């Protein structure tokens, strides 16, 4: 495992995502047994039975956990030349080659990405006020970094599956800038869409971002798989087991009282974290 030039990495916080990450660990044990799988989690002991998993203690740093993905990438790059970040609720479906040519290119390779101006244009077609607010904050964040607020040449990265390969220290500046942007976005009420921060930070650091088919990585993502099924590019019968396993863990059965307690607790924790975050970042 130490001879490998790359690893997989993810973030798994909370019972649900630890359970989903465990399924992913089993997949990698089967399909990529010589590749390390770095997991940042609030319960490392839960992954002790997987020999290739390197589990590290991590407590949520942001108001929400989306931007905490940067810590998983930072840990991975401290140990390997390249890392493939994969969301913990995804699956690997087939053997992964030990040599991956597209990982040799410095910078970010993303399975899905788009020019930021295109994202802006798509947001204008939506009536949800959140998207308008998100675009406003993105543009202000760009100005904060002394970049063009229209974000020409900036690439939005869909963050569920992408790789980072070291690039003469640019990856360090990328992660440092992402940390600055994580605070900026969350303090301005935008907690999701970390792909915005990834794109801006990469551009600021001069770290290349490109689309890649990611040849050799056959994966299951419940959202993208549904789109593929609608387009006739996948078959529900063949993917049914993966949908069922995902649903069982991601949406556990709860009584009405349990659902109420869960929603209230989640809301209280969100307010608590938001207040704490403002206090901590102001110090």
C-alpha positions in Angstrom: 0.0 0.0 0.0 2.9 2.3 0.7 4.1 2.0 -2.9 0.9 3.4 -4.2 1.1 6.9 -5.6 -2.5 7.6 -4.9 -5.3 6.9 -2.4 -9.0 7.3 -2.1 -10.3 9.6 0.6 -13.6 10.7 2.1 -15.4 12.3 5.0 -17.7 10.2 7.2 -19.4 12.1 10.1 -22.3 10.7 12.0 -23.8 7.2 12.1 -25.5 7.4 8.7 -22.3 8.4 6.8 -20.1 6.0 8.7 -22.4 3.2 7.7 -22.3 4.3 4.0 -18.5 4.7 4.1 -18.3 1.2 5.5 -20.0 -0.1 2.3 -17.6 1.9 0.2 -14.7 0.4 2.2 -15.9 -3.1 1.4 -16.1 -2.2 -2.3 -12.5 -0.9 -2.2 -11.4 -4.0 -0.3 -12.8 -6.1 -3.1 -12.0 -4.0 -6.2 -8.8 -2.0 -5.1 -7.2 -4.0 -2.3 -3.8 -2.4 -2.6 -5.1 1.2 -2.4 -5.3 3.1 0.9 -8.7 4.5 1.8 -8.3 7.6 4.0 -11.4 8.3 6.1 -11.8 11.3 8.3 -14.5 10.4 10.9 -15.9 11.0 14.3 -15.4 7.3 15.2 -12.2 5.8 13.7 -12.7 2.6 15.6 -15.7 1.7 13.4 -13.3 1.2 10.5 -10.7 -0.8 12.3 -11.8 -4.1 10.6 -10.8 -2.8 7.2 -7.1 -3.3 6.7 -6.6 -0.7 4.0 -8.6 2.1 5.7 -6.6 4.8 7.4 -9.1 6.4 9.7 -8.4 9.7 11.4 -10.3 11.4 14.1 -12.2 14.5 12.9 -14.9 16.7 14.5 -17.0 18.9 12.3 -15.5 22.3 11.9 -18.1 24.2 9.8 -21.7 25.0 10.4 -22.4 22.2 8.0 -19.8 19.6 7.1 -19.5 20.2 3.3 -16.3 22.3 3.4 -14.7 19.8 5.8 -13.9 17.7 2.8 -10.8 19.8 2.5 -9.3 18.2 5.6 -9.7 14.7 4.1 -7.9 15.9 1.0 -5.1 17.7 3.0 -4.5 14.5 5.0 -4.4 12.4 1.9 -1.9 14.7 0.1 0.3 14.6 3.2 0.7 10.9 2.6 0.3 10.4 -1.2 1.1 12.3 -4.4 -2.5 12.1 -5.6 -5.9 11.5 -4.0 -9.3 10.6 -5.3 -12.0 12.2 -3.2 -15.3 10.2 -3.3 -18.4 11.0 -1.3 -19.0 8.5 1.4 -22.4 7.6 0.1 -21.1 6.3 -3.3 -20.0 2.8 -4.3 -17.3 1.3 -6.5 -18.6 -1.2 -9.0 -15.6 -2.8 -10.7 -11.8 -3.3 -10.3 -9.7 -0.2 -10.1 -6.4 -0.2 -12.0 -3.3 0.3 -9.9 -1.9 2.6 -12.5 -4.1 5.5 -13.5 -2.6 7.7 -16.3 -4.9 10.7 -15.8 -3.7 11.0 -12.2 -0.2 11.9 -13.4 -1.4 15.4 -14.5 -0.9 18.0 -11.7 -4.1 19.7 -10.6 -7.8 18.7 -10.3 -9.6 16.2 -12.4 -13.3 16.2 -11.9 -15.9 13.7 -13.1 -18.4 16.6 -13.5 -17.7 20.3 -13.7 -18.8 23.4 -15.6 -17.6 27.0 -16.3 -18.8 29.2 -13.5 -20.6 31.7 -15.9 -22.7 28.7 -17.1 -23.6 28.0 -13.5 -24.7 31.7 -13.1 -26.8 31.4 -16.2 -28.5 28.2 -15.0 -29.2 29.9 -11.6 -31.1 32.7 -13.4 -33.6 30.3 -14.7 -34.6 29.2 -11.2 -37.1 30.9 -8.9 -35.6 29.7 -5.6 -34.1 32.8 -3.9 -31.3 30.6 -2.5 -29.7 30.4 -5.9 -29.7 34.1 -6.4 -28.2 34.6 -2.9 -25.6 31.9 -3.7 -24.5 33.6 -6.9 -24.3 37.0 -5.1 -22.0 35.5 -2.5 -19.9 33.7 -5.1 -19.3 37.0 -6.9 -18.4 38.8 -3.6 -16.1 36.0 -2.7 -14.3 36.4 -6.0 -13.9 40.1 -5.4 -12.6 39.3 -1.9 -9.9 37.3 -3.6 -9.2 40.1 -6.1 -10.7 38.0 -8.9 -13.1 38.9 -11.7 -16.6 38.8 -10.0 -18.1 37.3 -13.2 -15.7 34.4 -12.7 -14.5 34.1 -16.2 -12.2 31.1 -16.5 -13.2 29.8 -13.1 -14.5 26.2 -13.1 -17.3 25.0 -10.7 -16.5 21.4 -9.5 -19.2 18.9 -8.7 -17.6 17.7 -5.5 -18.9 14.1 -5.3 -15.9 12.7 -7.3 -12.7 14.4 -8.1 -9.0 14.0 -7.8 -6.1 16.3 -6.7 -2.5 15.7 -7.8 0.3 17.7 -6.3 1.5 20.7 -8.4 4.7 22.3 -7.0 3.0 23.6 -3.9 0.0 25.0 -5.7 -2.1 22.4 -3.9 -1.2 23.9 -0.6 -2.2 27.4 -1.6 -5.4 25.8 -3.0 -6.3 24.2 0.4 -5.4 27.4 2.3 -7.6 29.5 0.0 -10.4 27.0 0.3 -10.2 27.4 4.1 -10.6 31.2 3.7 -13.5 30.7 1.4 -15.2 28.1 3.6 -15.4 30.8 6.3 -16.5 33.4 3.9 -19.3 31.4 2.4 -20.6 30.1 5.8 -20.5 33.5 7.4 -22.6 34.7 4.5 -25.2 32.0 4.9 -24.1 29.7 2.1 -23.4 26.3 3.6 -23.5 24.0 0.6 -22.0 24.1 -2.9 -18.4 23.6 -1.8 -17.7 23.2 -5.5 -17.8 27.0 -5.7 -15.0 27.3 -3.2 -13.0 24.6 -4.9 -13.2 26.3 -8.3 -12.3 29.8 -6.9 -9.5 28.4 -4.7 -8.0 26.4 -7.6 -8.1 29.4 -9.9 -6.5 31.7 -7.3 -3.8 29.2 -6.7 -3.1 28.5 -10.4 -4.1 24.9 -9.9 -5.5 23.4 -13.2 -9.0 22.1 -13.2 -10.2 19.8 -16.0 -13.1 17.5 -16.8 -12.1 13.8 -16.8 -14.1 10.7 -17.6 -12.0 9.1 -14.9 -11.4 6.0 -16.9 -11.0 3.0 -14.6 -13.4 4.3 -11.9 -16.8 2.6 -12.2 -19.0 4.1 -9.6 -22.6 4.3 -8.2 -24.1 7.6 -7.2 -27.8 7.5 -6.4 -28.5 10.9 -8.0 -26.5 10.5 -11.1 -27.6 6.9 -11.5 -31.3 8.0 -11.6 -30.4 10.4 -14.4 -28.6 7.7 -16.3 -31.6 5.4 -15.9 -34.0 8.1 -17.3 -31.6 8.5 -20.3 -31.6 4.8 -20.9 -27.9 4.6 -20.0 -28.4 2.4 -17.0 -30.8 -0.3 -15.8 -32.8 -0.1 -12.6 -33.0 -3.8 -12.1 -29.2 -4.1 -12.2 -28.7 -1.2 -9.8 -31.6 -2.0 -7.5 -29.5 -3.6 -4.8 -27.3 -0.5 -4.6 -30.4 1.8 -4.3 -31.8 -0.4 -1.6 -28.6 -0.5 0.4 -28.2 3.2 0.1 -31.8 3.9 1.1 -31.7 1.6 4.1 -28.8 3.5 5.6 -29.4 7.1 4.3 -33.1 7.0 5.2 -33.6 4.7 8.2 -37.1 4.0 9.4 -38.2 6.2 12.3 -41.4 6.6 14.2 -43.3 9.9 14.0 -41.8 10.9 17.4 -38.3 10.0 16.3 -38.7 12.0 13.1 -39.9 15.1 15.1 -37.0 14.7 17.6 -34.5 14.3 14.8 -35.7 17.4 12.9 -35.8 19.5 16.0 -32.4 18.3 17.2 -31.0 19.0 13.7 -32.4 22.5 13.7 -31.0 23.3 17.2 -27.6 22.0 16.3 -27.6 24.1 13.1 -28.3 27.3 15.1 -25.8 26.3 17.8 -23.0 25.7 15.2 -23.8 28.9 13.3 -23.5 31.0 16.5 -20.4 29.1 17.6 -18.8 29.5 14.2 -19.3 33.3 14.2 -17.8 33.6 17.7 -14.8 31.4 16.9 -14.0 33.0 13.6 -14.3 36.5 15.1 -11.6 35.7 17.7 
